[in-house]
Amino acid sequence: MIRYQLVCKKNHSFEGWFRDSAAYDTQAKKGLLSCPSCDSKKIAKAPMAPAVSKKGDLAEAAAKAKTMREFVLNVRKHVEENAEYVGDRFPNEARAIHYGDAEERQIYGEATLGDARELIEEGIAVAPIPSLPRADS
């Protein structure tokens, strides 16, 4: 995402967020941008100073990223140590447990987004397990 400071012909200033600079160019060329104050379609990018990170900001961001990584790893480890992996049988096994057709226990496994939505609509509590990108990818 890219953020531009925009200005209309009446000099109203506002922010615009775009997927990339080409997205801004396309929307501007088609007249799809308008000022939220006066609805003017004549919009231009305002001059902006680049965002420059200070050394302390980078160190703080790195520390926060490390903390988040440790949290994700600990959650995943806890689930793997305290629940049974049922693989792609997860939706069926979760239903069986919920409806009393299987023994009550903690499970985890694989489910599509559609499967998860259906389980939730049936009143079965499910949640994704956080993960990190694989080191070899």
Secondary structure as GFF3:
##gff-version 3
##sequence-region A 1 137
A	DSSP	beta_strand	2	8	.	.	.	ID=ss1
A	DSSP	beta_strand	13	18	.	.	.	ID=ss2
A	DSSP	alpha_helix	21	29	.	.	.	ID=ss3
A	DSSP	beta_strand	43	45	.	.	.	ID=ss4
A	DSSP	alpha_helix	55	82	.	.	.	ID=ss5
A	DSSP	beta_strand	84	87	.	.	.	ID=ss6
A	DSSP	alpha_helix	90	98	.	.	.	ID=ss7
A	DSSP	beta_strand	107	109	.	.	.	ID=ss8
A	DSSP	alpha_helix	113	121	.	.	.	ID=ss9
###
